[in-house]
Amino acid sequence: MRAADFLIGKPGPGSIAEAMVRKLPVLIECNAWTLPQERYNAEWVKEKGVGIVLKGFDEVVDGVKRMLEPATLAAFRKNVSAQENRAVFEIPQILAKLLGESSAKPFPVSSTPVATHTL
């Protein structure tokens, strides 16, 4: 994904999350054959304006043409850059509340990636 301008794929949470980390807009498919647990991901993509949702992969050529329109791609990139995934810090707090731990302290916030790798 490091060399990509956007992601083409299915609305799986791993694919979308990795694209967001890489600051890539997405071009995904969502239809009757999409797994039920992945359908909301397509709605999220539309709501946040981070990509295009296709009804089928037979629409990929038109989707790529739309994605590559300079104004469209710029808008998607701006919206993707605005996303900040805080789940890694929020989930422990939520679990602590569910377990009744009143002294749950938030994890330190850092803009530095926890782990990186190179190919």
N, C-alpha and C positions, 0 to 999 in steps of 0.2 A: 504493500500500500504506500510505501514511502515515495514511490515514483509516480503514483496515480494522481489524477485530477479529481476523480470521483469514484465511487464504488457501484458496481452493478451486481445485484444479488437478490437473495431472499430476505424477508424481514426478520431474520433470526436476531435475538438480542446480542449475541457475540459479534456478529458481523456489523451491526449498527453501532455497537459500543466501540469497536475497534476503529470504525470509520470516524466516529466523533473524536476519539483520542488523536487520530491523525489529522483532524480538522478537514475531513472530506465530506462533501455532500453525497447523498445516496440516490440511486435509481433502483427501486425495488419493485417486486411483484406482489400483489395481494388479490386473491380471487377465492372462489369456492374451494379450491384445493389447498389453500394456505392453511397450515396448522392453526387450530383455534387459539392456542396460546401465543401465536405470533401476529395475529390480526391487529391487536391493539398497537403493536409496534409501528404498523403502517399508518394508523391514525395519528400516532405521536409524530411521525415524520411529517405528515401534512400539517398538524397543529403548530409545530415548531418551525415549519418552513425550511427544513434542512434537506429537502430532496423531492423527488418525483416518485409517485406511486403509480405503477402500471397495472392494468387488469390482466395482462399476460405478456410473456416474453416475446410474443410476436410484435409487440409495440416498441421493442428496444430501439430500433433505428430512429423512430420518431422521438422517443424519449431522449436519446443521445443528442439529437439535433436541438431539442428544446434546452437540454442541460448546457450545451455549448454556446448558446446565445450569450454574448458577453454580459448583458445586464442581468440575465437570469442566474448565470453562474456566480456573478459577483454577489447577488442577493443571498443565494444559498450559502456561499462561503461566509458571508457576514453573520448569518443566522447560526451556522455551525460554530463559528468562533465564539458566539455568545453563550453557548452551552457549557456548563461547568458541572461535571459529574461529581457530586459530593457523597455518593452512596457509601463509599468506603469509610467515611467519617460519620455518616448519619446512622447506619445500620446498628453499630454497637450501642448507640444511645437509645435507639428504639427498643432493642432487645433488653437493655437494662431497665427501661421503664416497664416493659411487659413482665419482667421478673420481679418488679417492685423494688429495685435498687434505687434508693433516693439520692445516693451520693455519686451517681454516674457522672464522670467528668468527660467533657468532650476531648476528642483526640486533638493534638496540635495540628494546626493547619499550615501546610507548606506548599508553595507553588513549585517546588523542586520535585521532579518525578522520583518515586521511591526506588524504582529499578529501571535500568535501561539496558538495551542490548544492541549490538551491531551485527550486521550480516557479513 
